[in-house]
Amino acid sequence: MLFHRKAYSRLLEWKEKYADKYAVLLEGARRVGKSTIAESFAKNEYKSYILLDFSKTTNNILDCFDDIGNLNMFFLRLQAETGVTLYEHESLIIFDEVQLFPKARQAIKHLVSDGRYYYLETGSLISIKKNVKDILIPSEEMKIQVCPMDYEEFCNATGNNFELLQQVYNMGTEIGQTTNRKLMRDLRVYMAVGGMPQAVEAYIEGRNFSEIDQVKRQIISLYEEDFKKIDPSGRISALYHSIPAQLAKDAKKYRISSAIGKRNSEKTEELLYELIDSKTVLPCYNSTDPRVSLADTKDFGSYKLYLSDTGLFVTLMFIDRPIIENDIYAKLLSDKLPANLGYLYENLVAQMIVASGRELYYHTWGKKASTHYYEVDFLISEGSKINAFEIKSSGTGKHESIKAFSKKYSQNVHNTYLLSQKDVGKEEALIMKPFYLMPFLL
């Protein structure tokens, strides 16, 4: 099943403006749809294309790359081996899963400067040490991040009207309880299914939630196999599995020791960066001083981790059960899960922010004469100012932290938002929005 993906539009822009000078690399976690996007782009936009899938290609094809000094011979051999005719300036060559054959990635420099054809790479775990060892990373490479399907892509795929949400946002007023409930329920379907194309396809085909959950479990198993290839001890898997539990504790930051015990800190940090490089998780850094640029004040020792996909997050939360029963999904869809699942909505918002091309930041600071602290869930730059977001599944409560933040950094704050399941509203300077309007605040 082919879905309309935003990465496709970015590929069109690359073809129009940059393809003469750069290859393009679609980078992202396994199973987010990179190969499907690449091949449908090649079919639609070029006279011919060669697809080299390095997860299952022949030795004869691999041997072609030993002869990259003689490009005439290289192209002749490639056409003979694949049975595809290449046309100058009208053909695309795809290096699929290029991390599995670093020599092909290194060849990009010569291939791009040759200028006869165009090049598209796809890869996951692309910057893991063993995948870049002993090769010169080409500077003639433009990266496009492919994330799981965002809420707009999900709505387009499932026939929900995303444009309607844009109209609701533009109105800026309450839409009434009945409509708000309906729109929240639609969003909770996205939270349950997630944006992994295989899970979305299973949902569209009308499969029940136990079957959709099975699809997501297979993806998590695939990630675990990848983690074991990088670190056979299973510690990267443990770091990954620990994420929902650590968010549930509402702790100030992610603790590696909670996941794998106290170990050599240098080695465990390396494992953490390899987990982040896999694009299966989203790091959110504590900004130590939001008055300055968020990127310049991120504390590498203080961060939270979210999962790259909300659907996988739901599955991982209940992974200890043989298969998540349909009743858990029924409870999620009708908002009957325990009220302390605010962190599930936090993960949703984190995914929305990253899908818009931004990094994740939060901020904590101590309360006077107390061991407790204030915390603002997410910060986003807007021009020279910042927008601050508090996430509350219920929308009720005092909102003490975000009000204190607004006061403390009044010179630097553009807007403060409370995101919840409640309708549009306002409480003093605090703007209240339902979760489904978050994409329009970015």
Secondary structure, DSSP 8 states (H G I E B T S, - for coil): -----HHHHHHHHHHHHTTTT-EEEEE-STTSSHHHHHHHHHHHH-SEEEEEETTS--HHHHHHGGGTT-HHHHHHHHHHHH-----TTTEEEEEETGGG-HHHHHHHHHHHHH-SSEEEEEESSTTSHHHHTTS---SSEEEEE--S--HHHHHHHHT--HHHHHHHHHH-S---HHHHHHHHHHHHHHHHH-S-HHHHHHHHTT--HHHHHHHHHHHHHHHHHHHHHH-TTSHHHHHHHTHHHHHHTT-SS--HHHHH-S--HHHHHHHHHHHHHTTSEEEEEEES-TTS-TGGGEEEEEEEEEES-HHHHHHHHTTTSSS--HHHHHHHHTT-S-TT-HHHHHHHHHHHHHHTT--EEEEEEE-TTSS-EEEESEEEEETTEEEEEEE-SS--S--HHHHHHHHHTTTTEEEEEEEESS-SEEETTEEEEEGGGGGGG-
